[in-house]
Amino acid sequence: MKKRMRRLAAVGLVTVMTGSMLLGCGGEKEKEDGKTSDGKVQLRFATWDDATALDSQQECVDKFNESQDKIEVVLEGWGSDFDTKMTASMGAKDAPDVMYMWDYPTYSESLEPLDERIEAEGEEYKNNFFEALWPYNSNDGKIYGVPVSVVTSCLYYNKDLFDQAGVEYPSDDWTWEDVEKASKEIQSKIDGVNGFTFPIGTLPYTLEMYLWSNGTAFVDEDGKLDGNINSKKSIEVFEKFQDMEKDGVLYASEESGQSEMLGGKTAMYVDGTWPIKQFEEEGLNYGIAQIPKFEGTEHSISVINTSGIAISKTSKHKDEAWEFLKYWTGEEMNKYRIETELPALKSVVESENLRENPNCAPFYTALDNCAGYAPASFIADGWTEIDADVQLAFESIINPSSLADPKEALNEVVANHE
């Protein structure tokens, strides 16, 4: 998901291409009517994962196929070409029946609304998914995808560095002032260590969570920038990080922060669940806490990196596609994927005691606070172009070679798009 988010600025710029660019539509025994030679309905299932995950996904598809006497699913791994091929296939009205999805604002016109099917499953079915995930799988008030997984963000800290400096570990009620104080203490006692690392290349999609945490957002519910992205509270956020940088307690890194953490060069940084596997493999002595709060707020708000499974509006086999969608997002598959992604189902979190797992619990605590928030990219028309300007503005604010005035930089974004 993290890698896919980095393609956000390019998604809306891909023009509709001819169907000649598409992958083949299934195996040799597929017929023109979408049936196999033995009479099964054949569904095409497109994933953005590459070879590292395809074997595992194919095993799950095979398991579904073995349980069926009327449906056969063909997995298509599109990898880094996912957006190009999806745009082309939808333009040619030859989209896969079922596909992974997250960029609903771009693709929703070619997707099947799922509200009626979800309602038909009953209230218990929908409520088993975490409430905060539905806005990320919707567009213009309609649901187009069923959540597959969830990743929120938390504060990672290096326990060895805190122990060496004699500083107490971060707690869930820490503020950014606490981060500043701890960073100063650690840096005063350990040479060559940064207190807190913030990546220069942080995407607007992620940046917005800091605005939410201070009671504002990039846009309002109508998608308006002015008075929101350049509001007093928004400017406060960017000024806080810039002031921390000027004070020497925030290091603006060209890297993600993960490498600095592994190398013992930073005491703290914010990230999703992605680095945990490597941290464990390399024996890093780390801890996880909630993202620090801003003064006067109850708690921080995390952005959610989540994906869903959607059905093409042009699919001739929507009922069968829905059956496969339920399988792929159901309890069995949620449990199967626990080692690589956090489950989106409350029942699985409970049955697998994930709130007791120190590597999972903090991210679900963050998720509990996320309900009701939707990224600006799901609200504002033409967000792709705005996104690029917001990222440039942030880089000018946080880059040590420029340190642009936050108010001026954010007002310039508004001026370019109002």
Summary of the structure (lengths in Angstrom):
residues: 418
radius of gyration: 22.5
end to end distance: 30.7
largest distance: 72.5
contacts: 1361
relative contact order: 0.16
helix: 45%
strand: 16%
